[in-house]
Amino acid sequence: MALRTILVSDVPSLPESVYGLSDQGLDLSKSKPFRLPGFSVIGHRGNGMNVLQSSDRRTRGFKENSILSFNSAAKFPIDFIEFDVQVTKDDYPVIFHDDFIYSEENGIVNESRVTDLSLSEFLLYGPQREAEKIGKTLMRKSKDGNVLKWDVDLDDCLCTLQEAFERVEQSLGFNIELKFDDHTVYEREFLVNVLRSVLQVVFDYGKDRPVIFSTFQPDAAKLVRELQSAYPVYFLTDAGNTIYNDDRRNSLEEAIKVCLEGKLQGIVSEVKGVFRNPSAISKIKESNLSLLTYGKLNNVGEAVYMQYVMGIEGVIVDYVEEITESVTVMMIRPSSSPLPSPPSNDDVAITRPEFSQKEIDFLLKLLSQLIQH
């Protein structure tokens, strides 16, 4: 994909009138208290991301990033759901992961950038709210470049951020990933406009729901922290698993710098990056930053437990049911947690094993070696 540039310029700073949030009824002087509730389990795109043509039914049970998927995940003892937010050209925050949306008409595949669509155009894709209406066939590009029909067992309409606040179980926290194209260079003023649109919805409809912001875009991460102090902001990093032109995205050390410079609250790292570089955990803690992880390894109960031992504060997972069960059985949650009690057995007492620092160092070294390839 060619690099797409939006009015590249060096804007030193913007006046108060450009931000304009307080002028629209937002009280940014009040900071809501926030802390992660023990070891947090976070549902990825709701009840898990979709994988096209997968033989694993868990990857296509519910349409990802949908109200149906969110409320399905809420049936399990999780703390947050993670989902992706973009802003349409008419300034409506919508929930969708991919930069481009695809549809087929008369055998021809059509491609549109999500942020180039109006809200009404975006909502025409997939199932429609009105039973008598037929939406555009929703397609998706696979990793190998093929555009395929987006099939799931239980489908749902595309939705907006406002609808998520209004229709998702109120006790469930939101980890809002602010999505931006990796191949686009954004002007500061453009980012401010996008973030204002998102923040307006969050402040209007968030009520007392726990909210975390996260993004891979370092400038957007700093800006959303600058624009408000009510909700924590985490910087997302692939931690070197993929190399980007922006060096700030290529390591945990750079992620720490971004957080300290922008006064962010934490880091969300690809889990393999943490296992390869476990010494970064102590540096993150010394910097008074929180650490969460994402990635396929988080669908393995033993890998999740190892992170708990290492002091990581939460995991973003696809297999919500399986991992919440593992977390319960492994006694990761404190006794005051709303999790159901694990099955009792008079002959077996389930306790958390105690590891010495030497044993932990050995396990971390072993994990680092196991995932080198």
N, C-alpha and C positions, 0 to 999 in steps of 0.2 A: 504494500500500500504506500502511495506517495505521501510525503510529509505535507500536512495541511497546516498552513499558518494563518492565524487570525490577527491581522494588524499588529505585527510585532513592534513594540516600542517600549522604551524604558520609562515607565511612569514612576517618579520618585515617591509620591504619596498623594493621597486623595483627600479633599476637604471633607468636613463633617457632612455637608449637604449631599455628597455623593453616596455616602453610606446610608444615611437617611432612615435607619431602622427606628430610632427613637421617635421620629416624626410619624411613624406608622403605628404607634401604640405599643411598641415593645419596650419594656423596662429592663434595660441591660445592667442596672445597678444592683439587682438582686441575683445572687448566685445560689442555685439550688444545690443542696448538699448531695454528694454522690460517692459511693464506694461500691466496688464489686462485691456481690454477696457470696463471700467465700470463694470456692473454686467454681467458676461459671461455665456452664455448657450453653453454647449459642448455636441455634439452628441456621445452617447455611442456606440462604435464599428461602428461608421458611423451614420446610420439612426435608430439605436436601435439593441439590442442583440436579437438573436433568442432563442425561447423557444420551445422545441420539443412537439408536440401534444397539443399545446395550442389552445383554441377556440378563442383567441384574435388574429385577423389577423395582428394587428400591430406588433406582435412579430415574424412574419414569412413573412413579405412583401418582404424584400430584404435579400440576404445572408449577414450576418454580416461580418465585416472586409474585405469588397471587394470594388473594385473601383466603382462598381455600387452603393453600399450603401453610399459610401463617397460622390459621386457627387449628389446623391438624397438628402442627408442631406444638401448639399451646396445650394439647392434651397430655403432653409428657412433662416431667419436672425439669424444665429448662428455665433459664433466666432471661435470655434475650433471643430474638431472631435477628439475623443479618440480612439486609437486602440492599439493592442498588438503586440509586436515585439519579435521574437525569432531568433536565429542564427543557420543555418544548420551546419552539420559537416564539410562542405567545406567553411564555413565562409560567407554565404550570409544571410543578414537579411530578414526574411519573416514575413508576417502578419498573425497571427493565435493565438487564445486564449488558447486552451486546450493544456496540456502537451503531450497528446497522440492523435494520429489520427487513425481512424478505417475505415476498408473497409471489404466487404464481397465477397468471391469468392467460388463458388460451395457449398454454404450453410455454409461456415466456416468464422467466423469473425477474421480478422487479426488486431493486435494492433502494432503500432510503435510509439516510442518516436520521436517527431518532430525534436529534436536536434540531433538524431541519423541518420537522413536522409540527403542525398545530396539534393541540390536544384532541380536537375532534377527528383529525386524520389518524392520529396514533390509536385511538380507541376503535377504529374500524377494523383492526386486525384481530383475528381469532374469534372465539365465541362472543356473542352480543348479549347485552342485558335484556333486550326485548326479544322474546322467543320467536317472533315472526321475522326478525331481521337475520340476515346471513352475512357474516363478516368475511373479510378477505382471508384466504387460506394462509395460515401463519407457517412460514418456513424458517429454517435455521441453517447457518453454515457450519459444517463440522470442521474439526481440526485439519482434516486432509483437504479442505477446500470445497467439498461437495455441499450443495444446497439441498436439504432434505425436508420432508414434511415433519413438523414438530408434533410427534405423537406422544401422548401420555395416557395413562389409564383413566385419570380423573382430571378433566380440563376445567379451565376457568377463564373469566374475562381478564384483560389487561386492566390495571388499576392505577390510581393516583396515590400520592403520599397522603393527601387529606383523607381518602377512603380508608387507608390503613389505620390511621388514628381513630377514625370513627367506628370501624367495623371489626377490629382485631381485639381479642381478649385484653381488657384494660391492664391486667397485672403483668403482662408480658412486656419486657423492655425492648427497645428498638436500637439496633446497631445500624445506623444509616451510613452506608458507603456512598460517598459523593463520587460519581463516575465521570471520568474525563478520558478522552481519547489519548492513548499513548503516543500517537503519531502527530499530535497537534501541539503547536506552541501557542499558549494563550496569553492574551494581554490582561494585565491586572484589572482593568475596568470591566472587562468581560466576565472575569471570575467573580468580581464583586456583585455584578448583576445576577448571576446564577445563584450565588450563595444567599443573597437577599431574598430571592424567591423561595428557596428552601426554608430559610430561617423564619420567614413570615408564617408559613404553614405550621412549622413546629411550635412556634410561640402561640399561634391562634388555637391549635387543636391538641397540643401535647399534654396539657393539664399536669397531672402528677406522674405521668409515665416516665420511667427511666429511659434516657436517650444518650447514646454515644455516637459521635461523628467519627468517621474514618475515611481516609482517602490515600491513594498512591501518589496524588499530585502534591508535591511539597509546598508549592506556593499557595494552593487552595487550602491546605492544612493550616498554614500560618494565618491566612486571611480569615478563615472561619473562627479561629481562636481570637483574632483581633476584633472581629465583629461582635462577638458575644462572650460572656463569661459564665453563662448558666449551665452549659453542658460540656463534658469533657471531650477532647479531640485527640484521636490516635492517628499516628502516621503508619500507613501500610507499607510493608517492604517485602520484596521477594528475596531479600538477603543474599543476593549473589547467584541465585539459581538461574536467573536470566539477566543478561547485561544490557543496560539501557544507556542512551547517550547522556542522560542526566546522572552524574556520579552520585548524587544524593540518594539514588534509588538502589544502589548496588551493594550495600553492606549494612550490617547492624551498627557498625561504628558510625557510618554516615547518618543512619536513622536517629541515633542518639543526638548527634549534632543538630539535626533538623528540629528535634523535640526541644532541646535546650534553647536554641535560638528563638523558636516560636512560642516558647512557654506552653508546649503541649503536655498532655497528661500521660501519654503512653504510646506503645508500639504494638502493632499487629504484624507478626512475622510469619513467613512460610516456615513450617515446623522443621523441615530439613535444614534450613539455614541455622536454626538454633541448635539442633543436634550436632551439626558440623562445627559449630563455634560456641560451645557451652560456656566458655569463659565470659562471653558477652552478657550472660544473665546477671552476673555480679555487677558488671559495669552499669547495666540498666537499673538495677536496684540501688546502687550507690548514687545514681542520678535522680533518685526518687521518682522513677517512671514505672508505670504498670506495663505488664507484658502479656499479650494474648497471642495465640497462633492459629493458623489455618493450614489446610493442605490434606492430601489423601491419607497420610499417616494418622490423622486425627480420627479416622474411622476404625482404628485398631485400639481396642481397650487397653492393651499393655503399653502402647505408646502414650496414651492419655495418662495412664497412671504414672509413668515415668516423668512426665511433665509436672504432675502434681508434686512428686518427690523433689524435682528440681526447683520448685518455687514459682513456676509459671501460674498465672492467675486464672486462666480460662482458655477454652478451646472452641473453635468454630467447626462444626461437624455436619456431615451429610446424613449419616445413619443415626438420626436422632433417637429412635427407640432403643437401638442396641447400645449406644454409648451411655444414655442415661441409666440403663440397666447395669452396665459395667461400673459406672460411677457409684451406683448404690451398693452393689455387691462388694466393691473394693473399699467401701467405707470412706470415700473421699469427702463426702458431705458431712458437715457437723451435725450433731444430733438434733439441733433445732431446725434443720432444713425441712422443708415441706415434702421431701422425697418419701415415698413409701418405704417401710422397713424391709430389709432383705429377709428372705425366708429363714426361719429359725431352725436350728438343728441342735438338739441337746448334746450331741457328741462333738460338735465342731464349733468353736468360737472364732468368729471372723474379726480379726484385729488388724490394724495397720502396722506392718513391720517397721522396726526402727533400723535406719541405715546409718552407719558411721560415715564420716566425711570421706574416709578412704574408700569405702564401698561405693559411695555415690560417684567419686572421681573415676573409679574403675568402670562403672556402668556407663558413664558419659563417654569415656574413651572408647568403649566397646560399641556404643551406638554410633559414634562418629565414624568408626571404621566400617560399620555395616552399611552405611548409606553413602559411602563415597562414590558408588557407581549406580 
